Amino acid sequence: MATKTVYVKVFPDARKEKVVQLADDTFEIYVREPAQGNRANMRIRECVARAFGVTIEHVRMQTGQRSRKKVFIVTN
């Protein structure tokens, strides 16, 4: 099972949802959800899963639960 480490900088409460890929493993993700009640984190997980073509169960947040800079582990 292959794993990939993904680095994300998050912009919650954005006007438009947008995923910007800066490098192979680095993203900036703008989401409309607020950073309350874990809603932005769940949406970011969905965006990372969609970017790598896997289901949300294959994306796990490693660090950054309360930070704008997050690290995710994506498994195939």
GROMACS elastic network, one bead per residue, 0.5 to 0.9 nm:
[ bonds ]
;  ai    aj funct       b0    kb
    1    75     6  0.66921   500
    1    76     6  0.60206   500
    2    74     6  0.83129   500
    2    75     6  0.57047   500
    2    76     6  0.56557   500
    3    73     6  0.65460   500
    3    74     6  0.55144   500
    3    76     6  0.66414   500
    4    25     6  0.79819   500
    4    72     6  0.82302   500
    4    73     6  0.57124   500
    4    74     6  0.51337   500
    4    75     6  0.64805   500
    4    76     6  0.86922   500
    5    25     6  0.68296   500
    5    71     6  0.68976   500
    5    72     6  0.58477   500
    5    74     6  0.64475   500
    6    24     6  0.84937   500
    6    26     6  0.59802   500
    6    27     6  0.77289   500
    6    48     6  0.84517   500
    6    70     6  0.83072   500
    6    71     6  0.56748   500
    6    72     6  0.50549   500
    6    73     6  0.62385   500
    6    74     6  0.73007   500
    7    25     6  0.61152   500
    7    27     6  0.63031   500
    7    28     6  0.86280   500
    7    69     6  0.73501   500
    7    70     6  0.59624   500
    7    72     6  0.64821   500
    8    25     6  0.84154   500
    8    26     6  0.58565   500
    8    28     6  0.56545   500
    8    29     6  0.69093   500
    8    44     6  0.88515   500
    8    48     6  0.88772   500
    8    68     6  0.79876   500
    8    69     6  0.57595   500
    8    70     6  0.51427   500
    8    71     6  0.62193   500
    8    72     6  0.77177   500
    9    26     6  0.81653   500
    9    27     6  0.63988   500
    9    29     6  0.63651   500
    9    30     6  0.86880   500
    9    67     6  0.88638   500
    9    68     6  0.55855   500
    9    70     6  0.63497   500
    9    71     6  0.89223   500
   10    27     6  0.85178   500
   10    28     6  0.59733   500
   10    29     6  0.51222   500
   10    30     6  0.61076   500
   10    31     6  0.77602   500
   10    40     6  0.87398   500
   10    41     6  0.89666   500
   10    44     6  0.79385   500
   10    67     6  0.83875   500
   10    69     6  0.63434   500
   10    70     6  0.76133   500
   11    14     6  0.63531   500
   11    28     6  0.76005   500
   11    29     6  0.61676   500
   11    31     6  0.63260   500
   11    32     6  0.85691   500
   11    68     6  0.70939   500
   12    29     6  0.83241   500
   12    30     6  0.60229   500
   12    31     6  0.50936   500
   12    32     6  0.60281   500
   12    33     6  0.60269   500
   12    34     6  0.55371   500
   12    35     6  0.60315   500
   12    40     6  0.63563   500
   12    68     6  0.85230   500
   13    16     6  0.86724   500
   13    30     6  0.77520   500
   13    31     6  0.61298   500
   13    33     6  0.54771   500
   13    34     6  0.50169   500
   13    35     6  0.74631   500
   13    40     6  0.84254   500
   14    17     6  0.66156   500
   14    18     6  0.87491   500
   14    30     6  0.57481   500
   14    31     6  0.54874   500
   14    33     6  0.77200   500
   14    34     6  0.85705   500
   15    30     6  0.83362   500
   15    31     6  0.78465   500
   15    32     6  0.61199   500
   16    30     6  0.70181   500
   16    31     6  0.68664   500
   16    32     6  0.64051   500
   17    29     6  0.75788   500
   17    30     6  0.50788   500
   17    32     6  0.59279   500
   18    28     6  0.81656   500
   18    29     6  0.58783   500
   18    31     6  0.68019   500
   19    27     6  0.69432   500
   19    28     6  0.60189   500
   19    30     6  0.63137   500
   19    31     6  0.85582   500
   19    47     6  0.74153   500
   19    48     6  0.87011   500
   19    51     6  0.84050   500
   20    26     6  0.86841   500
   20    27     6  0.55745   500
   20    28     6  0.50527   500
   20    29     6  0.61985   500
   20    30     6  0.83413   500
   21    24     6  0.71661   500
   21    25     6  0.78550   500
   21    26     6  0.61298   500
   21    28     6  0.64823   500
   21    29     6  0.84875   500
   22    25     6  0.78493   500
   22    26     6  0.54421   500
   22    27     6  0.54663   500
   22    28     6  0.72222   500
   23    27     6  0.70316   500
   24    27     6  0.83333   500
   27    48     6  0.87627   500
   29    44     6  0.70694   500
   29    47     6  0.78832   500
   29    48     6  0.88011   500
   30    44     6  0.84373   500
   31    34     6  0.79867   500
   31    40     6  0.67758   500
   31    43     6  0.71820   500
   31    44     6  0.72327   500
   32    40     6  0.77399   500
   32    43     6  0.88666   500
   33    36     6  0.82367   500
   33    39     6  0.60743   500
   33    41     6  0.87542   500
   33    43     6  0.74003   500
   34    37     6  0.82410   500
   34    38     6  0.84276   500
   34    39     6  0.65550   500
   34    40     6  0.56940   500
   35    38     6  0.64301   500
   35    39     6  0.63877   500
   35    40     6  0.51851   500
   35    41     6  0.74877   500
   35    66     6  0.84811   500
   36    39     6  0.61134   500
   36    40     6  0.71732   500
   37    40     6  0.80596   500
   37    41     6  0.89048   500
   38    41     6  0.53032   500
   38    42     6  0.63441   500
   38    43     6  0.88452   500
   38    65     6  0.84391   500
   39    42     6  0.52984   500
   39    43     6  0.63782   500
   39    44     6  0.86950   500
   40    43     6  0.51590   500
   40    44     6  0.60956   500
   40    45     6  0.86268   500
   41    44     6  0.50505   500
   41    45     6  0.62060   500
   41    46     6  0.87216   500
   41    61     6  0.87298   500
   41    65     6  0.75035   500
   42    45     6  0.51093   500
   42    46     6  0.64265   500
   42    47     6  0.88266   500
   43    46     6  0.50377   500
   43    47     6  0.63044   500
   43    48     6  0.87590   500
   44    48     6  0.62121   500
   44    49     6  0.85498   500
   45    48     6  0.51928   500
   45    49     6  0.61511   500
   45    50     6  0.86240   500
   45    56     6  0.65151   500
   45    59     6  0.64295   500
   45    60     6  0.76151   500
   45    61     6  0.78022   500
   45    72     6  0.82646   500
   46    49     6  0.50913   500
   46    50     6  0.61681   500
   46    51     6  0.86336   500
   46    55     6  0.80166   500
   46    56     6  0.57653   500
   46    59     6  0.82650   500
   47    50     6  0.51177   500
   47    51     6  0.61575   500
   47    52     6  0.87982   500
   47    56     6  0.88023   500
   48    51     6  0.50517   500
   48    52     6  0.64036   500
   48    53     6  0.85362   500
   48    54     6  0.86143   500
   48    56     6  0.81830   500
   48    59     6  0.73549   500
   48    72     6  0.84138   500
   48    74     6  0.83886   500
   49    52     6  0.53687   500
   49    53     6  0.59296   500
   49    54     6  0.50963   500
   49    55     6  0.56925   500
   49    56     6  0.53802   500
   49    57     6  0.84360   500
   49    58     6  0.73447   500
   49    59     6  0.62209   500
   49    74     6  0.77804   500
   50    54     6  0.63393   500
   50    55     6  0.73980   500
   50    56     6  0.81027   500
   51    54     6  0.80157   500
   52    55     6  0.88419   500
   52    74     6  0.80895   500
   54    57     6  0.80838   500
   54    58     6  0.63832   500
   54    59     6  0.79580   500
   54    74     6  0.82761   500
   54    75     6  0.82023   500
   54    76     6  0.70821   500
   55    58     6  0.56781   500
   55    59     6  0.74465   500
   56    59     6  0.54095   500
   56    60     6  0.82407   500
   57    60     6  0.74403   500
   57    75     6  0.89635   500
   58    73     6  0.80290   500
   58    74     6  0.56731   500
   58    75     6  0.52129   500
   58    76     6  0.67738   500
   59    72     6  0.66204   500
   59    73     6  0.58028   500
   59    75     6  0.66836   500
   60    71     6  0.87021   500
   60    72     6  0.55237   500
   60    73     6  0.52164   500
   60    74     6  0.65608   500
   60    75     6  0.85560   500
   61    64     6  0.74840   500
   61    65     6  0.75412   500
   61    70     6  0.73415   500
   61    71     6  0.60756   500
   61    73     6  0.63090   500
   61    74     6  0.88798   500
   62    65     6  0.83044   500
   62    70     6  0.76017   500
   62    71     6  0.54520   500
   62    72     6  0.53001   500
   62    73     6  0.64707   500
   63    66     6  0.87462   500
   63    67     6  0.84168   500
   63    69     6  0.83707   500
   63    70     6  0.56294   500
   63    71     6  0.52260   500
   63    72     6  0.72118   500
   64    68     6  0.69289   500
   64    69     6  0.59404   500
   64    71     6  0.64766   500
   64    72     6  0.88873   500
   65    68     6  0.83918   500
   65    69     6  0.88576   500
   65    70     6  0.71428   500
   66    69     6  0.87056   500
   66    70     6  0.86550   500
   67    70     6  0.65866   500
